[in-house]
Structure formats: structure tokens, C-alpha cells
Amino acid sequence: MLDHHPFAIHPDCTDWRRLGRNEEEARLRAIAGAVQRDEEGRGERWSKGFTRRSFLAGGLGVAALGSQLVTSRVSYAANAATGGVSNGRTLVVVFLRGGLDGLSVLVPADDPNLLTARPDIAIRAGSLLQFDRNFGLHPALSALEPMMRAGKVAAMPDVATPELSRSHFQAQDMLERGGSSSGGSSGWLDRVLEQTGAGTTFRSMSVTSNLTRSLTGTSNSLVGRTAESFNIHGNAYNADAINALYTGIDHPFTVQAGIALDAHAQVASLTSAVSAESAYPEGGFSADLRNLSGLIRSDVGVRVATVDVGGWDMHTGIGTVDTGDMREALQGVGDGLAAFFTDLGPKADSTTVVLMSEFGRRFEQNGSGGTDHGHGGLAMVMGAGVRGGVYGTWNGLTEADLKEGDLPGNNDFRNFLGEVVMSTLGLSEGALSSVFPDWKITTSGLMTPA
């Protein structure tokens, strides 16, 4: 079972020792840190106050009586009738937390340097799903082979953040902010949403237990892993009680409470619409995708969504073709995504999925059949607007091509994400300067122009 907690770190990871004296203490500290950051973000949003613009663009959530009245964890925007203009496309960003070993997923076929550096875990060319002349995919992703053959899957190896870091916490933070460790407080997807304008109640969704860092800011994204998560907790009685509380009074939250109640009714009406149209494999990731697919198919205006998958910090037991943690984890992701695109039906033609991770792994395997924290990693994109193939700069795996035993990170992740956003959500190159400040995009051709 994959751990969905955003700080899903392998027990052998050096970051554990940084957080606590032992694994259990480190886990508790990681969770406490996540809660603290969530509360700090909530305090920052409250200190700025609510404005008409923020309500129209991101809205207000109302929780059940007996809990907090207004919560940033469950926030609502104006309903579909008052939503902004959208091109009808949806971008889903899947964060593979823990540091994906890209060289085990997108494999340079029979590269002698790779076979020497990874004698126990390198996959031979004959077992790979041939991607292009030089690379193959791990066979555990066979469920995605039809999309790959149709030219709907693209990959960029050796991708990295501007500031290289082997720390999960720092690297995730930099990636989700969309810049350096000293950048602004908002997430890169939040800034994307600022450029796309107002939308519906469901325009941005964090299909996670806690708000994804990339959506932190003024977007006031919905947070939850099921449609019911976006509901007013409890039952219709709570909604009626809140409605009565605001009826007939001149209160600054009256209009916003009405928006929340409208959203409550909207969610209730979607109960039957979100049922899956295809079979999904077991697992939390597939369940998240199934719920997200139902909302996308329901035409509620989902523009951006994020999903987390933990369990990629594989310091031990990566395995090869038929055994090991990598095979199991990749099969769960590949099978889940294949079911997701099938389930979407016609909506698959307007949905794009990104896979990314905070960093890659060391070039050489370690003594435990795994790999330790490295730099250059792997990003993938599939679905609408994708031009299949391998993109970006790839120098090879000789000693001269590496940096301190790592892939050097020749491809800036902002080029990858920027090109995806321009194609999927129609942002201009000028608008990207607000998403990724002090940076100018270099496109690779992996996406069709908007």
C-alpha cells in the first residue's frame, strides 16, 4: 500500500535523522511540521481578510456547526453560472513524493555505464517497453503502452530545480513554489490560476488530505479525496442550520455563506454522477483518480487538480522486472492512470496529466539494492496536447556527463511545466513571467501549441 502522506519517506532516508532521534519521532515531527505549515498558511490568509475578488475567484467554505464556521481547508468559489471563461481543458498534476528514481522508469536501453553502475537493478533492453531508439519504459507501466504507441506520452529526463538539493523537504518546497528556496510564499499552480481568471466552485482541487503546496495562495482550492469531502460535514441539517443563521441579517458573510450552501447542494446533486464508468485497480491512488474522473465528467469546471502518491524513497529493494518495490509502485500508477483515461471517455481528449518528483537518485546503486538521493530526475506528461517521445537535453551516463555522481539536472523543470501550462490552459509566454518570475521559457516541442 502506498503511503499518501506528503512526507512519505523511507526509513533508511537520511532526512529521518535530520528530523528526530528515531523513525517514530521523525514521523511525528514531519506530521507536526505539515500541520504547522497548514495553520501558518491559514493564518496568513485570514490576516489579509476576505475581499469581493477573493470570494469570486476562490470563495469561502462553511463547516458544520460545532466546528469552525469558516475554513480555508474547504473553500468554495462562485457557482458555475458565475464562473470565469475556461478553454474546457483540465490539468492534473501527480506528485510522486519521495524522489523517483528516473533511471529505473525511463531507462537508457543497454547503456553499458548503467549496467556497470547498477548490476543488480538495471533492466535490460529486452524487457523494456520501447519508447524511442534510445530509451525504454519499465515493463510495470505496460497499461500505458497503448497511449505511448498513440503518441500521447512524453518524458523529459535529467530534470531538476534551479537550486539542487538532496533534501526531500527543501526540494519539494522549491518545486512546488516554482522557483528557488527564497522565492515567494504562493505555489506555482496558484499563480497559474491567477492568470486564468475566476472559475467555478471546482476550478482547483487538491485531491489530497492536506492542501498541496503548489496550490497555496489566493486560489482557495477545494481539499479532499472524495466528493463528500467538499460537502458541509454531517448532513442536510447542518446546511439548514447555517442557512437559518444567516437568513434575514446583514452580515458580511451572508453572501459568501450562500455560495457555500449552493456548493453544498451542487455536491449533493453529483452523488450519482461521480460513479466510475470503468474498473479501477485497488489502492488509494486509483481511488483518488476515480473520484476526480467523476467530477471532470460531471462538467463542474475542474481546471487544475493535484494528486499525491508517496512511497518513492527507495533506498532498499528497488528490484528489477518481476520483483521489488519499483515494480509494485509503478504498476499501481500505470494501471490507475490507464483506468483514469478510459473512465474519462470523451473528456480524455481535454485532460492532461503530469507526473513529477522532487529529485532523482544517485547514478550508482547502493549496497542495499536501492539508490540514494540525487539530482536530475524525470518528468512525464500524457494525454491531451502531448507529442509523444523523449525531450530535453540528454548527454549520457559517462563520468564526464555526471556531476558528483548524479545526473546534473540539465533540464529546468520550469521549461517542462511552463510548456505544459501554455498548451493545456492557454497561458501566454508573458503570463508565465508571473508564474515563474525572472525566467524565460525554452520550449522543447513536447506539447502542441494552444
NUTI-95350 format. One record per residue (C-alpha): chain; y, z, x; residue number from 1. Coordinates in Angstrom, 2 decimals. Layout:
<'A',<Y,Z,X>,NUM>
...
//
This chain:
<'A',<0.00,0.00,0.00>,1>
<'A',<3.37,-0.99,1.46>,2>
<'A',<5.99,1.74,1.67>,3>
<'A',<9.12,0.70,-0.24>,4>
<'A',<11.37,3.40,1.20>,5>
<'A',<14.21,1.72,3.16>,6>
<'A',<13.41,3.90,6.17>,7>
<'A',<9.73,2.92,6.26>,8>
<'A',<8.99,3.44,9.94>,9>
<'A',<5.68,3.51,11.76>,10>
<'A',<4.64,6.99,13.03>,11>
<'A',<4.47,5.63,16.59>,12>
<'A',<8.03,4.29,16.42>,13>
<'A',<10.44,5.78,18.95>,14>
<'A',<13.05,6.15,16.21>,15>
<'A',<10.97,9.00,14.75>,16>
<'A',<11.51,11.06,17.87>,17>
<'A',<15.22,10.47,17.55>,18>
<'A',<15.29,11.99,14.07>,19>
<'A',<13.05,15.02,14.37>,20>
<'A',<10.57,17.05,16.36>,21>
<'A',<7.62,15.59,14.48>,22>
<'A',<6.79,12.88,11.96>,23>
<'A',<7.23,15.02,8.85>,24>
<'A',<10.58,16.41,9.97>,25>
<'A',<11.74,12.91,10.90>,26>
<'A',<10.73,11.54,7.49>,27>
<'A',<12.61,14.31,5.71>,28>
<'A',<15.67,13.72,7.85>,29>
<'A',<15.55,9.97,7.17>,30>
<'A',<15.39,10.54,3.41>,31>
<'A',<18.16,13.13,3.61>,32>
<'A',<20.29,10.67,5.55>,33>
<'A',<19.76,8.00,2.92>,34>
<'A',<20.78,10.41,0.16>,35>
<'A',<23.84,11.49,2.13>,36>
<'A',<24.96,7.90,2.65>,37>
<'A',<24.45,7.18,-1.04>,38>
<'A',<26.56,10.19,-2.00>,39>
<'A',<29.25,9.29,0.53>,40>
<'A',<29.43,5.78,-0.87>,41>
<'A',<29.66,7.15,-4.40>,42>
<'A',<32.47,9.49,-3.36>,43>
<'A',<34.36,6.66,-1.75>,44>
<'A',<34.11,4.55,-4.90>,45>
<'A',<35.23,7.43,-7.11>,46>
<'A',<38.17,8.26,-4.84>,47>
<'A',<39.50,4.74,-5.31>,48>
<'A',<39.46,5.13,-9.09>,49>
<'A',<38.47,2.64,-11.73>,50>
<'A',<40.61,-0.41,-12.39>,51>
<'A',<40.50,-3.14,-15.00>,52>
<'A',<39.48,-5.59,-12.30>,53>
<'A',<36.59,-3.44,-11.09>,54>
<'A',<35.35,-2.94,-14.64>,55>
<'A',<35.44,-6.65,-15.41>,56>
<'A',<33.83,-7.56,-12.10>,57>
<'A',<31.44,-4.66,-11.77>,58>
<'A',<31.79,-2.32,-14.70>,59>
<'A',<30.81,1.23,-15.45>,60>
<'A',<27.50,2.91,-16.09>,61>
<'A',<26.92,5.76,-18.54>,62>
<'A',<23.95,8.06,-18.11>,63>
<'A',<22.27,10.26,-20.64>,64>
<'A',<23.84,13.43,-22.00>,65>
<'A',<22.73,16.34,-19.87>,66>
<'A',<23.12,14.21,-16.76>,67>
<'A',<26.27,12.87,-15.15>,68>
<'A',<28.39,10.93,-17.64>,69>
<'A',<29.33,8.11,-15.33>,70>
<'A',<27.15,6.97,-12.44>,71>
<'A',<27.59,4.36,-9.79>,72>
<'A',<23.80,4.17,-9.48>,73>
<'A',<23.51,2.44,-12.86>,74>
<'A',<26.60,0.31,-13.30>,75>
<'A',<27.37,-2.34,-15.86>,76>
<'A',<29.71,-5.29,-15.97>,77>
<'A',<31.15,-7.15,-18.92>,78>
<'A',<28.52,-8.85,-21.05>,79>
<'A',<27.55,-12.49,-20.80>,80>
<'A',<30.18,-13.59,-23.30>,81>
<'A',<32.96,-12.45,-20.98>,82>
<'A',<31.25,-13.31,-17.69>,83>
<'A',<32.65,-15.47,-14.93>,84>
<'A',<31.80,-19.04,-14.05>,85>
<'A',<28.44,-19.49,-12.31>,86>
<'A',<26.61,-22.51,-10.94>,87>
<'A',<23.42,-21.17,-12.52>,88>
<'A',<21.74,-20.53,-9.16>,89>
<'A',<20.11,-17.27,-8.07>,90>
<'A',<19.79,-15.93,-4.53>,91>
<'A',<17.08,-13.34,-3.86>,92>
<'A',<17.22,-11.55,-0.51>,93>
<'A',<13.99,-9.85,0.56>,94>
<'A',<14.42,-7.35,3.40>,95>
<'A',<11.25,-6.78,5.42>,96>
<'A',<12.06,-3.33,6.75>,97>
<'A',<10.63,-2.06,10.00>,98>
<'A',<11.17,-5.03,12.31>,99>
<'A',<8.95,-8.03,11.55>,100>
<'A',<7.00,-9.50,14.47>,101>
<'A',<8.16,-13.07,14.03>,102>
<'A',<5.80,-14.41,16.70>,103>
<'A',<2.86,-13.32,14.55>,104>
<'A',<4.24,-15.14,11.50>,105>
<'A',<5.79,-18.35,12.82>,106>
<'A',<3.56,-19.00,15.82>,107>
<'A',<4.23,-21.46,18.68>,108>
<'A',<0.91,-23.26,18.50>,109>
<'A',<-1.33,-22.58,21.53>,110>
<'A',<1.63,-21.74,23.76>,111>
<'A',<-0.07,-20.61,27.00>,112>
<'A',<2.60,-17.99,27.63>,113>
<'A',<1.98,-16.44,24.21>,114>
<'A',<-1.78,-16.37,24.70>,115>
<'A',<-1.34,-14.64,28.05>,116>
<'A',<1.15,-12.08,26.75>,117>
<'A',<-0.86,-11.34,23.60>,118>
<'A',<-4.54,-11.75,24.43>,119>
<'A',<-5.72,-9.56,21.54>,120>
<'A',<-3.33,-10.52,18.74>,121>
<'A',<-2.20,-14.13,19.29>,122>
<'A',<-3.52,-16.55,16.66>,123>
<'A',<-4.96,-19.83,17.92>,124>
<'A',<-3.62,-23.13,16.63>,125>
<'A',<-6.85,-23.97,14.83>,126>
<'A',<-6.37,-21.02,12.47>,127>
<'A',<-2.69,-21.62,11.71>,128>
<'A',<-1.15,-23.39,8.72>,129>
<'A',<0.52,-26.29,10.49>,130>
<'A',<4.27,-26.13,9.85>,131>
<'A',<5.51,-28.81,12.23>,132>
<'A',<4.42,-30.27,15.57>,133>
<'A',<5.17,-27.05,17.46>,134>
<'A',<4.74,-24.18,15.02>,135>
<'A',<2.22,-22.87,12.53>,136>
<'A',<2.27,-20.09,9.94>,137>
<'A',<-0.07,-17.11,9.82>,138>
<'A',<-3.02,-18.07,7.56>,139>
<'A',<-2.39,-14.99,5.39>,140>
<'A',<0.54,-16.96,3.92>,141>
<'A',<-1.77,-19.65,2.54>,142>
<'A',<-0.48,-19.06,-1.00>,143>
<'A',<2.84,-20.55,0.14>,144>
<'A',<1.24,-23.65,1.65>,145>
<'A',<1.92,-25.86,-1.42>,146>
<'A',<5.63,-25.02,-1.19>,147>
<'A',<5.57,-25.64,2.55>,148>
<'A',<3.92,-29.04,2.08>,149>
<'A',<6.54,-29.88,-0.55>,150>
<'A',<9.32,-29.21,1.96>,151>
<'A',<10.50,-26.06,0.19>,152>
<'A',<10.06,-23.60,3.08>,153>
<'A',<12.28,-23.39,6.17>,154>
<'A',<12.29,-20.99,9.09>,155>
<'A',<14.62,-20.02,11.92>,156>
<'A',<13.02,-18.24,14.89>,157>
<'A',<14.83,-16.16,17.51>,158>
<'A',<17.49,-15.00,15.04>,159>
<'A',<19.48,-11.83,15.74>,160>
<'A',<22.62,-9.82,15.04>,161>
<'A',<25.64,-10.23,17.37>,162>
<'A',<25.05,-6.78,18.87>,163>
<'A',<21.43,-6.48,19.95>,164>
<'A',<19.81,-3.16,19.10>,165>
<'A',<16.27,-1.80,19.12>,166>
<'A',<17.17,0.97,16.66>,167>
<'A',<15.99,0.42,13.08>,168>
<'A',<18.99,2.29,11.71>,169>
<'A',<21.66,0.54,13.73>,170>
<'A',<20.12,-2.92,13.41>,171>
<'A',<19.63,-2.64,9.64>,172>
<'A',<23.16,-1.37,9.23>,173>
<'A',<24.64,-4.22,11.27>,174>
<'A',<22.60,-6.86,9.47>,175>
<'A',<23.44,-5.57,6.00>,176>
<'A',<27.12,-5.18,6.78>,177>
<'A',<27.09,-8.74,8.01>,178>
<'A',<28.63,-8.04,11.38>,179>
<'A',<28.89,-5.51,14.16>,180>
<'A',<28.31,-1.77,14.13>,181>
<'A',<32.08,-1.27,13.98>,182>
<'A',<32.58,-3.59,11.00>,183>
<'A',<33.80,-2.74,7.52>,184>
<'A',<32.06,-0.46,5.08>,185>
<'A',<31.09,-3.05,2.45>,186>
<'A',<27.90,-5.09,2.54>,187>
<'A',<27.82,-8.82,3.17>,188>
<'A',<26.39,-9.63,-0.26>,189>
<'A',<29.09,-7.54,-1.92>,190>
<'A',<31.68,-9.71,-0.16>,191>
<'A',<29.81,-12.83,-1.29>,192>
<'A',<30.11,-11.62,-4.88>,193>
<'A',<33.84,-11.08,-4.44>,194>
<'A',<34.10,-14.79,-3.68>,195>
<'A',<32.02,-15.87,-6.70>,196>
<'A',<34.15,-14.01,-9.26>,197>
<'A',<33.22,-11.96,-12.29>,198>
<'A',<29.84,-12.35,-13.92>,199>
<'A',<27.51,-10.88,-16.48>,200>
<'A',<26.03,-7.41,-16.70>,201>
<'A',<23.18,-8.52,-14.47>,202>
<'A',<25.05,-10.66,-11.94>,203>
<'A',<23.98,-8.48,-8.97>,204>
<'A',<20.86,-6.36,-8.86>,205>
<'A',<19.29,-4.11,-6.26>,206>
<'A',<15.63,-4.15,-7.30>,207>
<'A',<15.03,-1.02,-5.27>,208>
<'A',<15.02,2.74,-5.72>,209>
<'A',<18.37,3.08,-3.93>,210>
<'A',<21.31,0.69,-3.67>,211>
<'A',<20.71,-1.85,-0.93>,212>
<'A',<23.26,-1.51,1.87>,213>
<'A',<24.18,-5.21,1.65>,214>
<'A',<25.46,-4.68,-1.94>,215>
<'A',<27.58,-1.61,-1.15>,216>
<'A',<31.18,-2.11,-2.23>,217>
<'A',<33.00,-3.15,-5.38>,218>
<'A',<30.23,-5.26,-6.92>,219>
<'A',<28.81,-2.21,-8.74>,220>
<'A',<25.33,-3.68,-8.73>,221>
<'A',<22.58,-2.56,-11.05>,222>
<'A',<19.97,-0.45,-9.27>,223>
<'A',<16.38,-0.19,-10.47>,224>
<'A',<12.91,-1.65,-10.19>,225>
<'A',<12.25,-2.25,-13.91>,226>
<'A',<14.34,-3.43,-16.86>,227>
<'A',<14.13,0.09,-18.24>,228>
<'A',<15.80,1.39,-15.07>,229>
<'A',<19.01,-0.25,-16.23>,230>
<'A',<18.80,1.48,-19.60>,231>
<'A',<20.50,4.65,-20.73>,232>
<'A',<17.95,7.30,-19.83>,233>
<'A',<15.83,8.64,-22.66>,234>
<'A',<16.12,6.75,-25.93>,235>
<'A',<18.47,5.36,-28.55>,236>
<'A',<19.52,8.90,-29.49>,237>
<'A',<21.35,9.20,-26.17>,238>
<'A',<23.20,5.94,-26.77>,239>
<'A',<24.19,7.08,-30.27>,240>
<'A',<25.42,10.40,-28.88>,241>
<'A',<27.58,8.71,-26.25>,242>
<'A',<28.91,6.29,-28.85>,243>
<'A',<29.88,9.21,-31.10>,244>
<'A',<31.52,10.98,-28.18>,245>
<'A',<33.98,8.14,-27.65>,246>
<'A',<34.47,6.98,-31.25>,247>
<'A',<37.98,7.47,-32.59>,248>
<'A',<39.53,8.89,-29.43>,249>
<'A',<41.99,7.44,-26.97>,250>
<'A',<40.10,7.96,-23.73>,251>
<'A',<40.39,5.82,-20.59>,252>
<'A',<36.60,5.39,-20.51>,253>
<'A',<36.28,4.30,-24.16>,254>
<'A',<36.23,0.55,-23.46>,255>
<'A',<34.01,0.96,-20.45>,256>
<'A',<31.58,3.16,-22.39>,257>
<'A',<31.42,0.39,-24.97>,258>
<'A',<30.48,-2.08,-22.24>,259>
<'A',<27.71,0.23,-21.09>,260>
<'A',<26.42,0.64,-24.63>,261>
<'A',<26.46,-3.12,-25.13>,262>
<'A',<24.40,-3.44,-21.95>,263>
<'A',<22.00,-0.80,-23.27>,264>
<'A',<21.46,-2.90,-26.37>,265>
<'A',<21.12,-6.04,-24.25>,266>
<'A',<18.37,-4.46,-22.14>,267>
<'A',<16.56,-3.29,-25.27>,268>
<'A',<16.55,-6.85,-26.59>,269>
<'A',<14.96,-8.10,-23.35>,270>
<'A',<11.85,-5.94,-23.60>,271>
<'A',<9.63,-8.79,-24.74>,272>
<'A',<11.40,-11.45,-22.70>,273>
<'A',<10.59,-9.92,-19.32>,274>
<'A',<6.81,-10.18,-19.66>,275>
<'A',<5.23,-12.25,-16.90>,276>
<'A',<4.16,-15.83,-17.55>,277>
<'A',<1.71,-15.87,-14.63>,278>
<'A',<-0.67,-13.48,-12.89>,279>
<'A',<0.65,-11.36,-10.03>,280>
<'A',<-1.37,-9.57,-7.36>,281>
<'A',<-1.32,-5.79,-7.26>,282>
<'A',<1.34,-3.92,-5.30>,283>
<'A',<4.90,-2.70,-5.55>,284>
<'A',<6.45,-5.88,-4.14>,285>
<'A',<4.74,-8.07,-6.72>,286>
<'A',<5.76,-5.67,-9.48>,287>
<'A',<9.38,-5.92,-8.35>,288>
<'A',<9.22,-9.71,-8.34>,289>
<'A',<7.56,-9.79,-11.76>,290>
<'A',<10.36,-7.71,-13.28>,291>
<'A',<13.03,-9.76,-11.54>,292>
<'A',<11.48,-13.04,-12.71>,293>
<'A',<11.59,-11.86,-16.31>,294>
<'A',<15.31,-11.18,-16.09>,295>
<'A',<16.02,-14.50,-14.38>,296>
<'A',<14.05,-16.35,-17.06>,297>
<'A',<15.94,-14.45,-19.74>,298>
<'A',<19.21,-16.17,-18.72>,299>
<'A',<21.14,-12.93,-18.31>,300>
<'A',<23.16,-14.31,-15.39>,301>
<'A',<21.38,-12.93,-12.33>,302>
<'A',<23.33,-14.34,-9.40>,303>
<'A',<22.19,-12.15,-6.49>,304>
<'A',<19.23,-9.77,-6.20>,305>
<'A',<17.77,-7.76,-3.35>,306>
<'A',<14.20,-6.53,-2.88>,307>
<'A',<12.82,-4.29,-0.11>,308>
<'A',<9.38,-4.35,1.49>,309>
<'A',<8.55,-1.73,4.11>,310>
<'A',<5.64,-1.43,6.49>,311>
<'A',<6.56,-3.93,9.24>,312>
<'A',<6.96,-1.47,12.13>,313>
<'A',<3.58,-2.36,13.61>,314>
<'A',<3.25,-0.52,16.91>,315>
<'A',<-0.53,-0.50,16.43>,316>
<'A',<-3.23,-2.57,14.76>,317>
<'A',<-1.49,-5.90,14.12>,318>
<'A',<-4.84,-7.68,14.17>,319>
<'A',<-5.35,-11.43,14.03>,320>
<'A',<-6.70,-13.80,11.38>,321>
<'A',<-9.07,-11.74,9.24>,322>
<'A',<-8.19,-8.14,10.05>,323>
<'A',<-5.23,-5.93,10.77>,324>
<'A',<-2.01,-4.71,9.25>,325>
<'A',<-0.16,-8.01,9.64>,326>
<'A',<-2.73,-9.98,7.66>,327>
<'A',<-2.68,-7.44,4.83>,328>
<'A',<1.11,-7.22,4.69>,329>
<'A',<1.70,-10.97,4.87>,330>
<'A',<-0.88,-11.70,2.21>,331>
<'A',<0.88,-9.30,-0.15>,332>
<'A',<4.21,-11.01,0.45>,333>
<'A',<2.87,-14.56,0.34>,334>
<'A',<0.77,-14.05,-2.79>,335>
<'A',<3.62,-12.21,-4.51>,336>
<'A',<6.17,-14.93,-3.75>,337>
<'A',<3.80,-17.70,-4.86>,338>
<'A',<3.27,-15.92,-8.18>,339>
<'A',<7.03,-15.37,-8.49>,340>
<'A',<7.89,-19.05,-8.15>,341>
<'A',<5.11,-20.01,-10.57>,342>
<'A',<6.31,-17.40,-13.05>,343>
<'A',<9.89,-18.69,-12.87>,344>
<'A',<8.86,-22.02,-14.35>,345>
<'A',<11.92,-24.31,-14.62>,346>
<'A',<14.06,-21.53,-13.13>,347>
<'A',<12.30,-22.09,-9.81>,348>
<'A',<14.49,-25.17,-9.42>,349>
<'A',<17.57,-22.93,-9.26>,350>
<'A',<16.21,-19.92,-7.34>,351>
<'A',<16.28,-19.45,-3.57>,352>
<'A',<14.54,-16.62,-1.68>,353>
<'A',<15.49,-15.37,1.79>,354>
<'A',<13.19,-13.27,4.00>,355>
<'A',<14.80,-11.31,6.82>,356>
<'A',<14.23,-8.25,9.00>,357>
<'A',<16.39,-6.09,11.25>,358>
<'A',<14.97,-7.33,14.58>,359>
<'A',<11.94,-8.92,16.19>,360>
<'A',<9.38,-7.41,18.55>,361>
<'A',<8.63,-7.44,22.25>,362>
<'A',<7.07,-10.62,23.58>,363>
<'A',<4.10,-8.81,25.11>,364>
<'A',<1.66,-6.77,23.07>,365>
<'A',<1.43,-3.07,23.86>,366>
<'A',<-1.68,-1.06,24.72>,367>
<'A',<-2.38,-0.20,21.08>,368>
<'A',<-2.81,-3.69,19.72>,369>
<'A',<0.72,-3.80,18.38>,370>
<'A',<4.22,-4.68,19.51>,371>
<'A',<7.29,-2.56,20.17>,372>
<'A',<10.92,-3.09,19.19>,373>
<'A',<12.51,-6.28,20.47>,374>
<'A',<15.46,-8.53,19.72>,375>
<'A',<15.13,-12.10,18.46>,376>
<'A',<13.30,-12.16,15.13>,377>
<'A',<12.52,-14.51,12.28>,378>
<'A',<14.34,-15.52,9.09>,379>
<'A',<12.86,-17.70,6.37>,380>
<'A',<14.15,-19.32,3.20>,381>
<'A',<12.26,-21.02,0.38>,382>
<'A',<12.89,-22.57,-2.99>,383>
<'A',<15.88,-24.45,-4.39>,384>
<'A',<18.07,-26.38,-1.97>,385>
<'A',<15.78,-25.88,1.03>,386>
<'A',<14.99,-28.62,3.54>,387>
<'A',<11.61,-27.70,4.94>,388>
<'A',<10.98,-27.23,8.64>,389>
<'A',<11.92,-25.13,11.66>,390>
<'A',<15.61,-24.93,12.54>,391>
<'A',<17.88,-23.43,15.16>,392>
<'A',<17.67,-23.18,18.94>,393>
<'A',<14.23,-22.59,20.42>,394>
<'A',<13.99,-22.52,24.22>,395>
<'A',<10.39,-21.45,24.64>,396>
<'A',<8.49,-18.46,25.99>,397>
<'A',<8.68,-18.73,29.76>,398>
<'A',<10.06,-15.78,31.71>,399>
<'A',<13.35,-17.65,32.13>,400>
<'A',<13.63,-18.08,28.35>,401>
<'A',<13.34,-14.35,27.66>,402>
<'A',<15.85,-11.54,28.03>,403>
<'A',<14.42,-8.27,29.33>,404>
<'A',<11.04,-9.21,27.87>,405>
<'A',<12.42,-10.16,24.45>,406>
<'A',<13.38,-13.30,22.61>,407>
<'A',<17.13,-13.33,23.38>,408>
<'A',<18.42,-13.96,19.87>,409>
<'A',<19.84,-17.44,20.41>,410>
<'A',<20.46,-17.97,16.68>,411>
<'A',<23.14,-15.87,14.99>,412>
<'A',<21.88,-14.62,11.63>,413>
<'A',<25.32,-15.35,10.14>,414>
<'A',<24.72,-19.07,10.64>,415>
<'A',<21.46,-18.78,8.73>,416>
<'A',<22.79,-16.62,5.88>,417>
<'A',<26.09,-18.49,5.70>,418>
<'A',<24.39,-21.84,5.25>,419>
<'A',<22.12,-20.42,2.55>,420>
<'A',<25.06,-18.91,0.66>,421>
<'A',<27.12,-22.10,0.84>,422>
<'A',<24.27,-24.12,-0.64>,423>
<'A',<22.97,-21.60,-3.16>,424>
<'A',<26.15,-20.03,-4.54>,425>
<'A',<28.62,-22.77,-3.73>,426>
<'A',<30.86,-20.84,-1.33>,427>
<'A',<33.18,-22.90,0.82>,428>
<'A',<33.35,-22.58,4.57>,429>
<'A',<36.76,-20.98,4.12>,430>
<'A',<35.38,-18.37,1.73>,431>
<'A',<32.76,-17.43,4.32>,432>
<'A',<35.53,-16.10,6.57>,433>
<'A',<35.86,-13.22,4.10>,434>
<'A',<32.11,-12.63,4.11>,435>
<'A',<31.67,-12.79,7.89>,436>
<'A',<35.11,-12.09,9.44>,437>
<'A',<36.05,-13.51,12.86>,438>
<'A',<33.25,-16.01,12.82>,439>
<'A',<32.91,-19.75,12.15>,440>
<'A',<29.66,-21.15,10.84>,441>
<'A',<27.50,-23.63,12.71>,442>
<'A',<25.12,-25.28,10.26>,443>
<'A',<21.62,-26.42,11.16>,444>
<'A',<20.75,-28.58,8.16>,445>
<'A',<18.16,-26.24,6.65>,446>
<'A',<19.89,-26.37,3.25>,447>
<'A',<21.20,-29.21,1.11>,448>
<'A',<24.98,-29.08,0.56>,449>
<'A',<26.15,-27.53,-2.71>,450>
//
